[in-house]
Amino acid sequence: VNIDASGAGACPFSIASGASVSLTLEGNNNLKSGGTNASIHVPSGAELKILGTGDLIVSVNDGAGIGGSGKNGDFGKITLNGSGTIKAAGGHDGAAGIGGGGKGPYTGSITIESGTIIAAGGGNGAGIGTGGGQYAANQSTIVINGGNITANGSTGSAGIGGGMYVSCGTIIINGGTITAAGAYAGSGIGAGR
């Protein structure tokens, strides 16, 4: 599947709050959003499980790759349990690759069970975790049980955890192979600057 909604300033895959979606990946898949939208929007109250053997690349202008939008950065429950590769990059206005958009507070959860995950924050966002660039409460939770994970934070942000000016929330690591790097005083794993 290849969906480019950037020209329309739209979101190619949006889940309604209160809904639960299981997405099974096969083959090569590319999603690109426009405006302030996430490529896969998982708002607060929504749940997304990604399964399957396929690969996924998500790219954005101003939201999280997977998670919150640029205008409303909070996100729901995200579980990654496939065996393929997911590449996710956050938008320029302080969004995470996977997790929060640029404006908190943040209450969502991210669980990684398996697969190869490559995530990069945009602006002041964490690779995996929250957006940043402003002080915001962070009650989000990240649990990593497995997988091969590479996470890079943007300016002042953690690779895994908080964006710039945002605390780390709760991070639990039970397994997996992890490479995480913060930028400009952001933690590899932990809080933003």
N, CA and C of each residue as an Amber inpcrd file, in Angstrom:
protein
   579
   0.8480000  -1.1830000   0.0000000   0.0000000   0.0000000   0.0000000
   0.8900000   1.2410000   0.0000000   0.5880000   2.1820000  -0.8800000
   1.2900000   3.4630000  -0.9180000   0.2480000   4.5740000  -0.9390000
   0.2160000   5.3800000   0.1290000  -0.7440000   6.4760000   0.2200000
   0.0080000   7.7580000   0.5580000  -0.0770000   8.7280000  -0.3490000
   0.5350000  10.0270000  -0.1310000  -0.5690000  11.0670000  -0.0140000
  -0.8560000  11.4840000   1.2250000  -1.8970000  12.4750000   1.4760000
  -1.3200000  13.8600000   1.7440000  -0.0370000  14.0300000   1.4630000
   0.6130000  15.2890000   1.8080000   0.0770000  16.4560000   0.9870000
  -0.2320000  16.2110000  -0.2750000  -0.7340000  17.2810000  -1.1200000
  -2.0630000  17.8250000  -0.6670000  -2.8710000  16.9680000  -0.0570000
  -4.1830000  17.3730000   0.4510000  -4.1120000  17.8470000   1.8960000
  -2.9250000  17.7950000   2.4990000  -2.7900000  18.1830000   3.9040000
  -3.5770000  17.2880000   4.8240000  -3.6180000  15.9850000   4.5070000
  -4.5130000  15.0630000   5.2120000  -3.7290000  13.9360000   5.8840000
  -4.4750000  13.1210000   6.6160000  -3.9280000  11.9430000   7.2960000
  -4.3290000  10.6980000   6.5210000  -3.3840000   9.8560000   6.1280000
  -3.7390000   8.6690000   5.3490000  -4.3600000   7.5470000   6.1570000
  -4.1840000   7.5380000   7.4970000  -4.7060000   6.4330000   8.3130000
  -5.0250000   6.9920000   9.6940000  -6.2940000   7.2320000   9.9580000
  -6.7000000   7.8450000  11.2240000  -7.6570000   6.9280000  11.9730000
  -7.4060000   6.7420000  13.2500000  -8.2430000   5.9020000  14.1110000
  -9.0470000   6.8130000  15.0290000 -10.3250000   6.5690000  15.1360000
 -11.1700000   7.3890000  15.9950000 -10.9070000   7.0720000  17.4590000
 -11.0120000   8.0780000  18.3080000 -10.8920000   7.8650000  19.7460000
 -11.9570000   6.8710000  20.2000000 -11.5570000   5.8900000  20.9750000
 -12.4640000   4.8470000  21.4230000 -12.4260000   3.5980000  20.5650000
 -11.7570000   3.6650000  19.4040000 -11.6840000   2.5150000  18.5050000
 -10.4000000   1.7180000  18.7550000 -10.4430000   0.4330000  18.4030000
  -9.2940000  -0.4510000  18.5140000  -9.0600000  -1.1050000  17.1580000
  -7.8470000  -0.9800000  16.6450000  -7.5360000  -1.4580000  15.2950000
  -6.3180000  -2.3720000  15.3430000  -6.4150000  -3.5220000  14.6530000
  -5.2650000  -4.3900000  14.4210000  -4.8770000  -4.2630000  12.9570000
  -3.6530000  -3.8460000  12.6860000  -3.1580000  -3.6280000  11.3330000
  -2.1080000  -4.6900000  11.0290000  -2.4170000  -5.5620000  10.0660000
  -1.4930000  -6.6290000   9.6800000  -0.7650000  -6.2180000   8.4050000
   0.5400000  -6.1110000   8.4850000   1.3450000  -5.6510000   7.3600000
   1.7990000  -6.8230000   6.5010000   1.7060000  -6.6230000   5.1820000
   2.2690000  -7.5530000   4.2090000   2.9850000  -6.7450000   3.1380000
   4.1330000  -7.1890000   2.7010000   4.8450000  -6.4900000   1.6390000
   5.3760000  -5.1490000   2.0970000   5.5700000  -4.2510000   1.1250000
   6.1180000  -2.9260000   1.3960000   5.0070000  -1.8880000   1.4270000
   5.0130000  -1.0520000   2.4490000   3.9420000  -0.0800000   2.6550000
   4.5360000   1.2810000   2.9930000   3.9660000   2.3300000   2.3790000
   4.4340000   3.6950000   2.6080000   3.2340000   4.6090000   2.8400000
   3.2860000   5.3750000   3.9140000   2.2400000   6.3450000   4.2290000
   2.8850000   7.7040000   4.4570000   2.2760000   8.7490000   3.8820000
   2.8030000  10.1000000   4.0500000   1.6530000  11.0600000   4.2910000
   1.7340000  11.8040000   5.3790000   0.6780000  12.7520000   5.7220000
   1.0960000  14.1700000   5.3840000   0.1230000  15.0840000   5.4630000
   0.3910000  16.4930000   5.2540000  -0.1770000  17.3310000   6.3730000
   0.0760000  18.6220000   6.3340000  -0.4340000  19.5130000   7.3720000
   0.1380000  19.1650000   8.7280000  -0.7060000  19.1710000   9.7410000
  -0.2730000  18.8540000  11.1030000  -0.6330000  17.4250000  11.5040000
  -0.9030000  16.5840000  10.5330000  -1.3910000  15.2350000  10.7960000
  -0.2660000  14.2260000  11.0020000  -0.5320000  13.2300000  11.8620000
   0.3090000  12.0400000  11.9190000   0.0470000  11.1960000  10.6740000
   0.9960000  10.3360000  10.3310000   0.7380000   9.4170000   9.2190000
  -0.2400000   8.3220000   9.6380000  -0.0510000   7.7900000  10.8380000
  -1.0660000   6.9220000  11.4510000  -1.4690000   7.6070000  12.7490000
  -2.6670000   8.1860000  12.7480000  -3.1070000   8.9660000  13.9070000
  -3.7610000   8.0390000  14.9210000  -3.1590000   7.9820000  16.1070000
  -3.6920000   7.1790000  17.2140000  -3.9510000   8.1500000  18.3580000
  -5.1120000   8.7810000  18.3960000  -5.3740000   9.7880000  19.4230000
  -5.6190000   9.1540000  20.7890000  -5.6460000   9.9740000  21.7990000
  -5.9680000   9.4980000  23.1410000  -7.2950000   8.7460000  23.1190000
  -7.3220000   7.5670000  23.7330000  -8.5260000   6.7420000  23.7550000
  -8.5950000   5.7200000  22.6520000  -7.6960000   5.8040000  21.6680000
  -7.6550000   4.8330000  20.5740000  -6.5560000   3.8060000  20.8330000
  -6.6660000   2.6610000  20.1340000  -5.6790000   1.5950000  20.2920000
  -5.2790000   1.0560000  18.9230000  -3.9760000   0.8860000  18.7140000
  -3.4460000   0.3330000  17.4670000  -2.4790000  -0.8010000  17.7880000
  -2.6890000  -1.9440000  17.1260000  -1.7330000  -3.0500000  17.1670000
  -1.2480000  -3.2900000  15.7500000   0.0710000  -3.2770000  15.5620000
   0.6500000  -3.5570000  14.2540000   1.2760000  -4.9440000  14.2890000
   0.8100000  -5.7870000  13.3690000   1.2110000  -7.1890000  13.2940000
   1.7270000  -7.4810000  11.8860000   2.1300000  -8.7170000  11.6400000
   2.4410000  -9.1580000  10.2880000   3.9150000  -9.1420000   9.9610000
   4.2040000  -9.5670000   8.7280000   5.5800000  -9.7280000   8.2640000
   6.0520000  -8.5890000   7.3660000   5.1700000  -7.6700000   7.0200000
   5.4970000  -6.6130000   6.0780000   6.2700000  -5.4700000   6.6900000
   6.7010000  -4.5730000   5.8070000   7.4620000  -3.3940000   6.2040000
   6.6060000  -2.1400000   6.0510000   6.9290000  -1.1170000   6.8440000
   6.1610000   0.1260000   6.8280000   7.0980000   1.3110000   6.9740000
   6.9240000   2.2980000   6.1050000   7.6180000   3.5780000   6.2350000
   6.5620000   4.6640000   6.3640000   6.6500000   5.4670000   7.4220000
   5.7210000   6.5780000   7.6030000   6.5090000   7.8810000   7.6530000
   6.0160000   8.8960000   6.9570000   6.6630000  10.2050000   6.9540000
   5.5930000  11.2840000   7.0640000   5.9930000  12.4230000   7.5990000
   5.0260000  13.4680000   7.9550000   5.5980000  14.8500000   7.6660000
   4.7310000  15.8350000   7.7950000   5.1650000  17.2320000   7.7990000
   5.2870000  17.7430000   9.2280000   4.2490000  17.4940000  10.0470000
   4.1940000  18.1680000  11.3400000   3.5730000  17.3560000  12.4680000
   3.3040000  16.1010000  12.3090000   2.7920000  15.2840000  13.4000000
   3.7700000  14.1730000  13.7210000   3.3720000  13.2540000  14.6070000
   4.1730000  12.0570000  14.8430000   4.0480000  11.1200000  13.6450000
   5.0580000  10.3000000  13.4360000   4.9260000   9.2940000  12.3930000
   3.7610000   8.3650000  12.6970000   3.7640000   7.8300000  13.9160000
   2.6570000   7.0090000  14.4340000   2.3100000   7.5710000  15.8120000
   1.0880000   8.0710000  15.9850000   0.6920000   8.5970000  17.2880000
  -0.1060000   9.8720000  17.1970000   0.3570000  10.9160000  17.8960000
  -0.3950000  12.1590000  18.0150000  -0.1760000  13.1060000  16.8540000
  -1.1050000  14.0020000  16.6790000  -0.9980000  15.0090000  15.6250000
  -0.1970000  16.2020000  16.1210000   0.0510000  17.1530000  15.2180000
   0.7750000  18.3420000  15.6150000  -0.0360000  19.2640000  16.5020000
  -1.3580000  19.3030000  16.3020000  -2.2140000  20.2010000  17.0860000
  -2.5880000  19.6130000  18.4350000  -2.8230000  18.3040000  18.4700000
  -3.1930000  17.6220000  19.7050000  -2.2480000  16.4520000  19.8750000
  -1.1770000  16.6870000  20.6410000  -0.0720000  15.7490000  20.6490000
  -0.2710000  14.4760000  21.4370000  -1.2790000  14.4100000  22.3030000
  -1.4630000  13.2010000  23.0940000  -1.7840000  12.0220000  22.1790000
  -1.4830000  10.8320000  22.6510000  -1.6800000   9.6390000  21.8330000
  -2.2840000   8.5260000  22.6760000  -2.7530000   7.4800000  21.9950000
  -3.4230000   6.3750000  22.6690000  -2.4780000   5.2300000  22.9870000
  -2.9400000   4.0200000  22.7280000  -2.1860000   2.8040000  23.0400000
  -1.6450000   2.2130000  21.7450000  -0.3320000   2.1100000  21.6350000
   0.3310000   1.6180000  20.4290000   1.1230000   0.3670000  20.7890000
   0.8710000  -0.7420000  20.0650000   1.5980000  -1.9910000  20.2730000
   2.1990000  -2.4350000  18.9500000   3.4970000  -2.6820000  18.9390000
   4.1980000  -3.1390000  17.7440000   4.6160000  -4.5840000  17.9580000
   4.0350000  -5.4890000  17.1660000   4.2540000  -6.9180000  17.3830000
   4.3790000  -7.6590000  16.0580000   4.9910000  -7.0150000  15.0680000
   5.2270000  -7.6700000  13.7970000   6.6590000  -8.1590000  13.6910000
   6.9770000  -8.7570000  12.5380000   8.3430000  -9.2480000  12.3290000
   9.0750000  -8.4760000  11.2420000   8.4230000  -7.4840000  10.6350000
   9.0410000  -6.6750000   9.5990000   9.7450000  -5.4600000  10.1670000
   9.9930000  -4.4950000   9.2880000  10.6850000  -3.2610000   9.6600000
   9.7300000  -2.0830000   9.5910000   9.7140000  -1.2830000  10.6460000
   8.9310000  -0.0520000  10.6880000   9.8900000   1.1150000  10.8240000
   9.7880000   2.0670000   9.8830000  10.5820000   3.2920000   9.9400000
   9.6220000   4.4630000  10.1210000   9.8420000   5.2540000  11.1600000
   8.9220000   6.3490000  11.4760000   9.7080000   7.5900000  11.8700000
   9.3660000   8.7090000  11.2480000  10.0180000   9.9820000  11.5630000
   8.9750000  11.0110000  11.9570000   9.2720000  11.7950000  12.9870000
   8.3650000  12.8470000  13.4340000   8.5310000  14.1170000  12.6260000
   7.5120000  14.9740000  12.6980000   7.5040000  16.2230000  11.9490000
   8.3340000  17.3130000  12.5980000   8.4930000  18.4260000  11.8740000
   9.4460000  19.4640000  12.2660000   9.0290000  20.2550000  13.4940000
   7.7630000  20.2040000  13.8840000   7.3110000  21.0220000  15.0170000
   7.2970000  20.2240000  16.3160000   8.3670000  19.4730000  16.5600000
   8.5400000  18.8320000  17.8580000   7.7550000  17.5660000  18.0710000
   7.6430000  16.6990000  17.0650000   6.8890000  15.4620000  17.1990000
   7.8210000  14.2570000  17.2600000   7.3660000  13.2110000  17.9460000
   8.1320000  11.9700000  18.0330000   7.9680000  11.1500000  16.7550000
   8.9390000  10.2640000  16.5120000   8.7580000   9.3090000  15.4300000
   7.5820000   8.3990000  15.7230000   7.5590000   7.8460000  16.9420000
   6.4450000   7.0260000  17.4270000   6.0510000   7.5740000  18.7920000
   4.8040000   8.0490000  18.9210000   4.3290000   8.5790000  20.1960000
   3.6310000   9.9100000  20.0540000   4.1200000  10.9070000  20.7570000
   3.4080000  12.1730000  20.8730000   3.7190000  13.1790000  19.7930000
   2.7230000  13.9990000  19.4870000   2.9300000  15.1570000  18.6390000
   3.5390000  16.2950000  19.4340000   3.5160000  17.4810000  18.8750000
   4.2640000  18.5830000  19.4560000   3.6690000  19.2240000  20.6900000
   2.4250000  18.9320000  21.0340000   1.7840000  19.6110000  22.1650000
   1.1900000  18.5880000  23.1200000   1.6800000  18.5810000  24.3800000
   1.1650000  17.6750000  25.3990000  -0.0500000  18.2690000  26.0980000
  -0.4690000  17.7170000  27.2290000   0.1960000  16.6620000  27.9990000
   0.0740000  15.2890000  27.3290000   0.8470000  14.3220000  27.8540000
   0.9240000  13.0060000  27.2340000   0.4960000  11.9220000  28.2160000
  -0.3870000  11.0390000  27.7550000  -0.9030000   9.9750000  28.6290000
  -0.8830000   8.6100000  27.9470000  -0.3350000   8.4970000  26.7580000
  -0.4300000   7.2630000  25.9830000   0.5610000   6.1930000  26.4140000
   0.5310000   5.0690000  25.6760000   1.4590000   3.9700000  25.9540000
   1.9670000   3.3740000  24.6470000   3.2170000   2.9360000  24.6950000
   3.8610000   2.2790000  23.5620000   4.4600000   0.9780000  24.0700000
   4.1030000  -0.1440000  23.4320000   4.6640000  -1.4420000  23.7690000
   5.2930000  -2.0330000  22.5180000   6.5580000  -2.4030000  22.6120000
   7.2560000  -3.0280000  21.4850000   7.5900000  -4.4590000  21.8680000
   7.0350000  -5.3930000  21.1030000   7.2440000  -6.8200000  21.3630000
   8.2780000  -7.4280000  20.4200000   8.3260000  -6.9520000  19.1740000
   9.1650000  -7.6040000  18.1770000   9.3240000  -6.6980000  16.9670000
  10.0900000  -7.1800000  15.9840000  10.3010000  -6.4450000  14.7590000
  11.5210000  -5.5480000  14.8240000  11.8150000  -4.9250000  13.6980000
  12.8840000  -3.9390000  13.6060000  12.2460000  -2.5600000  13.5500000
  12.5700000  -1.7160000  14.5060000  11.9560000  -0.3990000  14.6380000
  13.0460000   0.6560000  14.5080000  12.8630000   1.5610000  13.5660000
  13.8000000   2.6610000  13.3690000  12.9950000   3.9610000  13.4700000
  13.2500000   4.7330000  14.5090000  12.4180000   5.9080000  14.7810000
  13.2850000   7.1360000  15.0350000  12.8670000   8.2530000  14.4620000
  13.5970000   9.5090000  14.6400000  12.6260000  10.6220000  14.9800000
  12.9510000  11.4010000  15.9890000  12.1280000  12.5570000  16.3470000
  12.3760000  13.7180000  15.4030000  11.3870000  14.5840000  15.3130000
  11.5110000  15.7830000  14.4970000  11.4510000  17.0300000  15.3660000
  12.0950000  18.0940000  14.9550000  12.0580000  19.3210000  15.7510000
  12.6730000  19.0900000  17.1130000  11.8580000  19.0070000  18.1440000
  12.3140000  18.7440000  19.5020000  11.7050000  17.4550000  20.0520000
  11.3860000  16.5050000  19.1920000  10.7120000  15.2860000  19.6130000
  11.6540000  14.1190000  19.8540000  11.2180000  13.1900000  20.7040000
  11.9620000  11.9600000  20.9480000  11.7960000  11.0080000  19.7620000
  12.7300000  10.0790000  19.6300000  12.5540000   9.0510000  18.6190000
  11.3190000   8.2190000  18.9150000  11.2600000   7.6850000  20.1260000
  10.0980000   6.9480000  20.6290000   9.7220000   7.5770000  21.9620000
   8.5200000   8.1160000  22.0620000   8.0980000   8.7620000  23.3060000
   7.2160000   9.9580000  23.0530000   7.6170000  11.1090000  23.5320000
   6.7650000  12.2940000  23.4410000   7.3410000  13.3240000  22.4640000
   6.4800000  14.2520000  22.1080000   6.9430000  15.4470000  21.4320000
   7.6450000  16.3510000  22.4270000   8.0420000  17.5340000  21.9860000
   8.7520000  18.4370000  22.8830000   8.7410000  19.8600000  22.3710000
   9.5740000  20.6610000  22.9970000   9.6550000  22.0640000  22.6410000
   8.8870000  22.9680000  23.5780000   8.0940000  22.3680000  24.4640000
   7.3920000  23.1360000  25.4820000   7.2590000  22.2460000  26.7200000
   7.1170000  22.8590000  27.8890000   6.9410000  22.0840000  29.1130000
   5.5580000  21.4440000  29.0990000   5.5160000  20.1250000  29.3200000
   4.2450000  19.4080000  29.3030000   4.3120000  18.2280000  30.2540000
   3.2120000  17.9570000  30.9280000   3.1450000  16.7950000  31.8170000
   3.2330000  15.5140000  30.9980000   3.9520000  14.5440000  31.5290000
   4.1300000  13.2790000  30.8160000   3.7980000  12.1110000  31.7300000
   2.6620000  11.4870000  31.4920000   2.2590000  10.2830000  32.2120000
   2.2550000   9.0810000  31.2760000   2.9870000   9.1660000  30.1920000
   3.0160000   8.0750000  29.2280000   3.8930000   6.9300000  29.7180000
   3.7190000   5.7670000  29.0870000   4.4600000   4.5650000  29.4490000
   5.0380000   3.9190000  28.1940000   6.3000000   3.5350000  28.2730000
   6.9600000   2.8000000  27.1920000   7.4460000   1.4780000  27.7590000
   7.0470000   0.3690000  27.1220000   7.4840000  -0.9690000  27.5320000
   8.1260000  -1.6420000  26.3260000   9.3500000  -2.1080000  26.4930000
  10.0580000  -2.8040000  25.4180000  10.3610000  -4.2200000  25.8920000
   9.7560000  -5.1890000  25.2210000   9.9470000  -6.6010000  25.5620000
  10.8210000  -7.3370000  24.5660000  11.0240000  -6.7660000  23.3820000
  11.8230000  -7.4100000  22.3590000  11.9730000  -6.5150000  21.1530000
  12.5840000  -7.0660000  20.1070000  12.7770000  -6.3240000  18.8780000
  14.1680000  -5.7420000  18.7550000  14.4750000  -5.2720000  17.5650000
  15.7160000  -4.5610000  17.2780000  15.3570000  -3.0960000  17.0530000
  15.7760000  -2.2320000  17.9450000  15.2580000  -0.8690000  17.9960000
  16.3950000   0.1380000  17.8700000  16.2090000   1.0760000  16.9580000
  17.1070000   2.2150000  16.8330000  16.2710000   3.4790000  16.9670000
  16.5910000   4.3080000  17.9440000  15.7860000   5.5010000  18.2100000
  16.6960000   6.6990000  18.4060000  16.4510000   7.7470000  17.6220000
  17.2500000   8.9650000  17.7020000  16.3670000  10.1640000  18.0100000
  16.6900000  10.8680000  19.0870000  15.9590000  12.0840000  19.4270000
  16.4640000  13.2700000  18.6310000  15.6060000  14.2640000  18.5040000
  16.0000000  15.5140000  17.8630000  16.5410000  16.4670000  18.9330000
  16.6670000  17.7320000  18.6100000  17.3300000  18.7130000  19.4800000
  16.7620000  18.6990000  20.9040000  17.6180000  18.4320000  21.8760000
  17.2200000  18.4630000  23.2760000  16.3320000  17.3270000  23.7080000
  16.2350000  16.2780000  22.9090000  15.2750000  15.2110000  23.1660000
  15.9640000  13.8670000  23.3470000  15.2740000  12.9590000  24.0300000
  15.7960000  11.6140000  24.2380000  15.5750000  10.7420000  23.0070000
  16.4280000   9.7370000  22.8740000  16.1530000   8.7350000  21.8580000
  14.8670000   7.9950000  22.1880000  14.7500000   7.5640000  23.4320000
  13.5400000   6.9210000  23.9490000  13.1470000   7.6360000  25.2290000
  11.9570000   8.2330000  25.2620000  11.4940000   8.9280000  26.4630000
  10.8900000  10.2770000  26.1630000  11.4220000  11.3110000  26.7770000
  10.8230000  12.6330000  26.6830000  11.4300000  13.4970000  25.5980000
  10.5830000  14.3170000  24.9950000  11.0610000  15.3480000  24.0990000
  11.6720000  16.4920000  24.8890000  12.1160000  17.5100000  24.2010000
  12.7500000  18.6540000  24.8520000  11.8080000  19.2850000  25.8830000
  12.3000000  19.4870000  27.1010000  11.5680000  20.0490000  28.2430000
  10.5020000  19.0940000  28.7930000  10.5540000  17.8150000  28.4430000
   9.5480000  16.8460000  28.8980000  10.2440000  15.7260000  29.6650000
   9.6550000  15.3310000  30.8040000  10.2170000  14.2410000  31.6020000
  10.0690000  12.9110000  30.8640000  10.6410000  11.8630000  31.4400000
  10.6860000  10.5910000  30.7200000   9.4220000   9.7600000  30.8480000
   8.5290000  10.0790000  31.7810000   7.3980000   9.1900000  32.0200000
   7.8880000   7.8780000  32.6100000   7.2030000   6.7800000  32.3070000
   7.5930000   5.4490000  32.7870000   8.1690000   4.6530000  31.6260000
   9.3900000   4.1370000  31.7930000  10.0480000   3.3380000  30.7620000
  10.4550000   2.0070000  31.3870000  10.0120000   0.9030000  30.7910000
  10.3120000  -0.4450000  31.2840000  10.9390000  -1.2250000  30.1360000
  12.1400000  -1.7440000  30.3450000  12.8290000  -2.5190000  29.3190000
  13.0680000  -3.9260000  29.8520000  12.4470000  -4.8970000  29.1990000
  12.5700000  -6.2990000  29.5870000  13.3940000  -7.1150000  28.6030000
  13.6690000  -6.5710000  27.4380000  14.4070000  -7.3160000  26.4270000
  14.6130000  -6.4740000  25.2000000  15.1100000  -7.1180000  24.1450000
  15.3470000  -6.4330000  22.8920000  16.7810000  -5.9650000  22.7460000
  17.1310000  -5.5770000  21.5340000  18.4240000  -4.9780000  21.2270000
  18.1730000  -3.5120000  20.8950000  18.7460000  -2.6150000  21.6750000
  18.3540000  -1.2060000  21.6140000  19.5750000  -0.3200000  21.3860000
  19.4640000   0.5640000  20.4100000  20.4310000   1.6410000  20.2100000
  19.6520000   2.9460000  20.2780000  19.9330000   3.7580000  21.2850000
  19.1640000   4.9900000  21.5020000  20.1070000   6.1480000  21.7460000
  19.8810000   7.2400000  21.0180000  20.7470000   8.4120000  21.1550000
  19.8990000   9.6700000  21.2810000  20.1740000  10.4640000  22.3090000
  19.5820000  11.7820000  22.4260000  20.4360000  12.7960000  21.6960000
  19.9410000  14.0190000  21.6370000  20.6810000  15.0820000  20.9510000
  20.6980000  16.3530000  21.7970000  21.8210000  17.0380000  21.8220000
  21.9400000  18.3340000  22.4960000  21.3950000  18.2770000  23.9200000
  22.0010000  17.3990000  24.7390000  21.6910000  17.2450000  26.1620000
  20.4540000  16.4110000  26.4170000  19.8530000  15.8200000  25.4170000
  18.7840000  14.8450000  25.6370000  19.3720000  13.4860000  25.9780000
  18.6780000  12.7170000  26.7940000  19.1580000  11.3930000  27.2080000
  19.0630000  10.4030000  26.0490000  19.9090000   9.3650000  26.0980000
  19.6940000   8.2420000  25.1900000  18.3690000   7.5940000  25.5060000
  18.1760000   7.2560000  26.7720000  16.9000000   6.7410000  27.2840000
  16.5870000   7.5400000  28.5490000  15.4670000   8.2560000  28.5460000
  15.1190000   9.0540000  29.7200000  14.4320000  10.3460000  29.3440000
  14.8170000  11.4170000  30.0030000  14.1450000  12.7070000  29.8250000
  14.8070000  13.5380000  28.7360000  14.0420000  14.4990000  28.2370000
  14.6220000  15.5090000  27.3810000  15.4110000  16.5110000  28.2000000
  15.9960000  17.4610000  27.5330000  16.8370000  18.4540000  28.2040000
  16.0390000  19.2910000  29.1850000
